[in-house]
Amino acid sequence: MCESGPMRIGVLTGGGDCPGLNAVIRAVVVTGKRLHDDRTVGYLDGWRGVMERRSVPLRPNRVSHLLARGGTVLGSSRTNPFATDDGPQAVVKHLAQDGIDALVAIGGDDTLGVAQRLGALGVRAVGVPKTIDNDLSGTEVTFGFHTAVQTATEAIDRLQTTAESHHRVIVCEVMGRHVGWIATYAGIAGGADEILVPEVPFDVAAVCERILHRHERGRYSSIVVVSEGAMPEPGPDLESATAATSSSNVDQFGHAQLGGIGEWLAQEIERRTGYESRHTTLGHIQRGGAPTAFDRVLATRFGVEAVAALHDGTFGKMVALQDGRMVRVPLEEAVGKPKTLDLTLLSEVAAPFFG
Ligand code: F6P
C-alpha cells in the first residue's frame, strides 16, 4: 500500500529521555509538512498522552529551534497501556477520534514493544530507536548513545586528574541497565583501568589484584568504570552487592530502579587493597543536555526515514542504521532481546591497557 497523500501523523516520546528526541520530532514535523503537506500532532508524556487524549498541534515554526535542545518538549513517561484492561482500547479510540492516520513512536524496547502489540489492534505505527544505553536490536546504534558516551568520557577525564592528585581509586558508575556499551566506550575513551559490564559478572578479588599489581608498578591511582547493571559473580559478593543495591521501586514494565554498585565496589576495593577509594555516580547527567553533532544527524535521519516509511505504507517497522544506511526492520526483531556488548571491544581493545 502506498500513502501518497497528506497524512495526519501522531508523534510521541516514551521511556527515559535522551538527547536527540527533539531533533527527531523536528524532522518528522518539518519533512512531513514540506514533502507531503502532513499535519502532525504531538501526544504528551508518551503512551499516557494517547490514553488520556492529551496532544498539541506541531507546526514547523513551533519545532524549528529544537535541533540542539536536550530532553523532549512532548514530555515522556513509562506508562504502559497494556498494564490496564482498557488501556489499549483507549489508545485505539483516541487515535480514531483525533483522525490519526499513523503514529511515529520514538522510544526504546518498552515503547516500541507497545507499538508492536498495538499493531494487532490496527494501530499503524513506525518506531524510532532511542536510548542512551544503545541496547536496541536491529540498529547499529541508537541516538543519544554518542552524547552519553561523550558526557561520561569528559567526567572520566576529570576523575583521572583528581584521582592522580590524591593517589586514589575512583569508581565511576555509568548507566547501562542490561548492557555495557556506555561503560566500554567511555572507559576506552577515558583510559579506564577496569571496565565492568552487566554482560560479564565480575570477580571482585581479581579486580583488586589487578589494582594492587598496577599500584605495585608505581601507578598510584586507578579509574574503574562500572555499569549500573554490572554485578559480581555468584557467591557471597553477589549476595552482599545485591543487598546493598536492590530497590523496591519498579516501573510498569517491571524495571527496578538501579544504582549503588559503584559505591559498594569502592568500599570493597578500599577494604581489600587498603587504597583510599571514592565513587562517583554520573546518573542522569548522561541523559540531559544538548545532543552531539553525531546524534543530531542520526536523529534527523531517523525522523526523515520514519516519515518516508509512513508514506510508503510501511507500518510495524522500526527505522534503523545498518552499515551506515537507513533501513526498516520489523518491530518484533527490534524488541524483546537487548543488543549486548561486542565483547571483543573489552577483551581486545580495552583489556590490553588494564593493570
Ligand atoms: O534510558 C535508560 C536508562 O538510562 C537506564 O540505563 C537506567 O537504568 C534508566 O534509564 C533510569 O531511568 P529513570 O531514572 O528515568 O527511571
Residues whose N, C-alpha, C, O or C-beta is under 5 A from the ligand:
A	BS01	F6P	G16 D17 I132 D133 M175 G176 R177 L258
